[in-house]
Amino acid sequence: MLGQIFKIQKYSIHDGPGIRTTVFFQGCPLACRWCHNPESRPVAFRLKDMNSSGSQDTIPPYIQETIKQHNTISEICKVNPDSLAMEMEKDYIFFDQSKGGVTCSGGEPLLQYEFLLNFLKQLKEREIHTAIDTSGFAPVHVMAKTADIADLILFDLKLINNEDHIKYTGVPVKPIHENLKMLHEKNANIWLRFPLIPKITEKDENIDKMIDFLLFFKKFRHINILPFHKTGEKKYLKLDIKNPMKGVEPPTEERIQSVKKKFVQKGFSVTTGG
C-alpha cells in the first residue's frame, strides 16, 4: 500500500503538542479560497518513488477525472507506511523529550485513509504520539476509525452557513458537523481550530453562529484561532495558478483580539497563531 505525500516538515511547533514532524498528504476534497498549500490539490503530478519501485511518471487513477479542471504540476513521493514510519522514528529523541510526535496534515490526510490508518498503526507500534490535522470532511466511519487510533485530532471549523461553506470551500458543511458530533460522543481528544480569514470567516455573523454551535459541545472548550497569512503567495506564483486571495491583508492584531474576546466571553480558552 503506497501513500502520496508532498512534504515532510521537521521541528514543527504549531501542529500539536511538543516538537513534531508533520507529514503533508497529497490531495484534498476542499478548494478553500485561502488555501496556503495549493500544491496539495488533486492534480496531474510528477511522482518520485521513495521505495525505488513502480513507475517514475504516472497519474494516479483517483485524480484522472479532475485533471482537465486543473493546470498544476506538483512533485510528490509515493511511499509505503513502514518506510515512512521508519523515517519518523529518526526524530524519536525530540518527540520523547518534548512530548511531541507526528502530525498528518495536507491536503486532507483522510482522503488516503487506508494508507493513513496503516501509517498510524506503524507509529503506535513505535510508541510515537500521533495527531491528524483535518477539515473534518470525510465519511463518518472513516473519521471514527481514525479517531480510534490517533491520539489527537486537530479539527478545523471555518463557516457555519452551508451556502457560504460551499461558496468558499467547494463542499457542504453538514458532513463536518456530523463528524464533530460523533467525535464529541466518542469523547475523542480534539483541538478545535478556526481560520480567521478577512471578509470570509471573520464576519461577526459567522463568528457568533460558530460560538452558538460550539456551545452544544460541552467537552470542547478550547479553540485555536489561525489568522490568515500571506506565506502561500509564492507557491501560487511558482505553480502559475490564480491566487484568489491576492492583495488581501492579514487581520490586524486588534481584530484578532476582538475575535478572541468573543470566544473567551462565552467560556472558551483561546490561543492564536500557528
C-alpha positions in Angstrom: 0.0 0.0 0.0 1.5 3.3 -1.1 0.6 6.8 0.1 1.3 10.0 -1.7 2.9 12.9 0.3 4.4 16.2 -0.9 6.4 17.4 2.1 7.9 16.3 5.4 8.5 19.2 7.8 10.6 18.6 10.8 10.6 20.6 14.1 7.0 21.8 13.8 5.8 23.5 16.9 2.3 24.6 15.8 0.7 21.2 14.7 0.1 19.7 18.1 1.9 19.3 21.5 5.7 19.4 21.7 8.2 19.2 18.8 6.6 17.4 15.9 7.4 16.1 12.4 4.5 17.0 10.1 3.8 14.8 7.1 1.8 16.5 4.3 -0.6 14.2 2.4 -1.4 14.9 -1.2 -4.9 15.6 -2.3 -7.9 17.5 -0.8 -11.6 17.3 -1.4 -11.9 21.0 -0.5 -10.9 24.0 -2.5 -10.7 26.7 0.2 -10.3 30.1 -1.3 -7.4 30.9 1.2 -5.6 27.6 0.8 -1.9 28.0 1.7 -0.9 24.6 0.4 -2.2 24.7 -3.3 0.4 22.1 -4.2 -1.7 19.6 -2.2 -4.6 19.7 -4.6 -5.6 16.6 -6.7 -3.9 17.5 -10.0 -1.5 15.9 -12.5 1.7 15.0 -10.8 5.3 14.1 -11.4 5.8 11.2 -9.0 9.0 10.2 -7.2 9.0 6.7 -5.7 10.7 6.6 -2.3 10.8 2.8 -2.4 12.6 2.6 -5.8 9.8 0.6 -7.4 7.0 1.3 -9.8 6.6 4.0 -12.5 8.5 7.2 -12.1 6.0 9.2 -14.0 2.4 8.2 -13.5 -1.0 9.8 -13.0 -2.9 8.3 -10.0 -6.3 6.9 -11.1 -8.2 8.8 -8.4 -7.4 12.2 -9.9 -7.8 11.4 -13.6 -11.3 12.9 -13.6 -10.1 16.2 -12.2 -7.0 16.8 -14.3 -9.0 18.6 -17.0 -10.1 21.2 -14.4 -6.5 22.0 -13.2 -3.3 23.1 -14.6 -0.9 22.5 -11.7 2.1 20.3 -11.7 3.3 19.1 -8.3 6.2 16.9 -7.4 5.3 14.3 -4.8 6.5 11.0 -3.4 5.0 7.5 -3.2 5.9 5.7 0.0 4.8 2.7 2.0 3.7 3.2 5.6 6.5 1.2 7.1 9.2 3.2 5.3 7.6 6.4 6.3 7.3 5.3 9.9 10.9 4.4 9.9 11.8 7.9 8.8 9.7 9.4 11.6 11.4 7.2 14.1 14.7 9.1 13.4 13.2 12.0 15.4 12.1 10.0 18.4 14.5 11.7 20.8 12.9 15.0 20.0 9.4 13.6 20.5 10.3 11.9 23.7 11.9 14.9 25.4 9.3 17.4 24.3 6.2 15.1 24.5 5.8 15.6 20.7 5.2 13.3 17.8 4.0 13.1 14.3 1.2 15.1 12.7 -0.5 14.1 9.5 -1.6 17.1 7.5 -2.2 18.0 3.9 -4.2 18.4 1.9 -6.6 16.2 3.7 -5.0 13.0 5.2 -8.4 11.3 5.5 -8.6 11.2 1.7 -5.9 8.5 1.8 -7.5 6.9 4.9 -6.4 3.2 4.3 -2.8 4.3 4.0 -3.3 6.7 6.9 -4.6 4.1 9.2 -1.8 1.7 8.4 0.8 4.5 8.9 -0.8 5.4 12.3 -0.6 1.8 13.4 3.1 1.7 12.5 3.7 4.8 14.6 1.7 3.4 17.5 3.9 0.3 17.5 6.9 2.6 17.8 5.2 4.5 20.7 5.1 7.8 18.8 2.3 10.2 19.6 0.0 10.9 16.6 -2.1 13.8 15.5 -4.4 14.4 12.5 -4.9 17.8 11.0 -8.3 17.6 9.2 -11.0 19.6 7.6 -13.5 17.1 9.1 -14.9 16.5 5.6 -15.0 12.7 5.3 -17.4 9.8 5.8 -18.3 9.3 9.5 -16.9 5.7 9.6 -13.6 7.0 8.2 -13.3 9.7 10.9 -14.4 7.2 13.6 -11.8 4.6 12.7 -9.1 7.3 12.6 -10.1 8.7 16.0 -9.8 5.2 17.4 -6.1 5.2 16.6 -4.9 8.8 16.6 -4.0 10.4 19.9 -5.2 13.8 18.8 -7.5 15.4 16.2 -6.8 18.9 15.0 -10.3 19.8 13.7 -10.9 22.9 11.5 -14.1 24.8 11.6 -14.5 27.5 9.0 -18.0 28.6 8.2 -21.4 27.7 9.7 -23.7 28.7 6.9 -23.9 25.9 4.3 -24.2 28.2 1.3 -21.1 30.2 2.4 -19.2 27.0 3.1 -19.9 25.7 -0.4 -19.0 29.1 -1.9 -15.7 29.4 -0.2 -14.6 25.8 0.2 -16.5 23.9 -2.5 -18.2 21.4 -0.2 -21.2 21.3 2.1 -20.8 21.8 5.8 -23.1 19.0 7.1 -20.6 16.1 7.0 -18.2 18.2 9.0 -20.8 18.9 11.7 -21.8 15.3 11.8 -18.2 14.2 12.3 -17.8 16.7 15.1 -20.9 15.4 16.9 -19.6 11.8 16.5 -16.2 12.8 17.9 -17.9 14.5 20.8 -19.9 11.4 21.6 -16.8 9.3 21.4 -15.1 11.7 23.8 -12.2 12.0 21.3 -9.2 14.2 22.1 -10.0 17.3 19.9 -8.3 20.7 19.4 -10.6 23.0 17.5 -9.0 25.4 15.0 -10.7 28.4 13.5 -9.0 30.1 10.4 -9.6 33.8 10.6 -10.0 34.9 7.0 -10.7 38.6 6.2 -14.2 39.2 4.8 -15.0 35.5 4.8 -14.8 33.6 8.2 -14.1 36.7 10.3 -17.5 38.2 9.8 -19.3 38.8 13.1 -22.3 36.8 12.0 -20.2 33.7 11.2 -18.3 34.0 14.5 -21.4 34.5 16.6 -23.1 31.5 14.9 -19.9 29.4 15.3 -19.9 30.1 19.0 -23.6 29.2 19.4 -23.0 26.0 17.5 -19.9 25.0 19.6 -21.7 25.7 22.9 -23.6 22.5 22.3 -20.3 20.5 22.6 -19.6 20.8 26.3 -16.4 18.8 26.1 -14.8 21.1 23.6 -13.9 24.4 25.3 -10.5 25.3 23.7 -10.1 26.8 20.3 -7.0 27.9 18.3 -7.6 31.0 16.1 -5.4 30.8 13.0 -5.1 34.3 11.4 -4.8 34.4 7.6 -1.2 34.9 6.4 0.4 35.5 3.0 3.1 32.9 3.1 1.4 30.9 0.4 1.6 33.7 -2.2 5.0 32.5 -3.6 3.5 29.0 -4.1 0.8 30.3 -6.4 3.3 32.2 -8.4 5.6 29.1 -8.7 2.7 26.9 -9.7 1.4 29.5 -12.1 -2.2 29.4 -10.8 -4.6 32.1 -9.8 -4.4 33.2 -6.2 -8.0 34.1 -5.1 -6.6 36.0 -2.0 -4.1 38.1 -3.9 -3.9 41.5 -2.3 -5.8 40.5 0.8 -4.0 41.6 4.0 -3.9 39.6 7.2 -6.3 40.6 10.0 -4.9 43.3 12.3 -3.9 42.4 15.9 -6.8 44.5 17.1 -9.3 42.4 15.1 -7.6 39.1 16.2 -8.0 40.2 19.9 -11.6 41.2 19.4 -12.5 37.8 17.9 -10.6 36.1 20.8 -12.6 38.2 23.3 -15.9 36.9 21.7 -14.9 33.3 22.4 -13.4 34.0 25.9 -16.6 35.7 27.0 -18.5 32.5 26.2 -16.2 30.4 28.3 -13.7 29.2 25.8 -9.9 29.2 26.3 -8.2 30.6 23.2 -4.8 30.5 21.7 -3.8 32.4 18.5 -1.4 31.7 15.7 0.1 28.6 14.2 
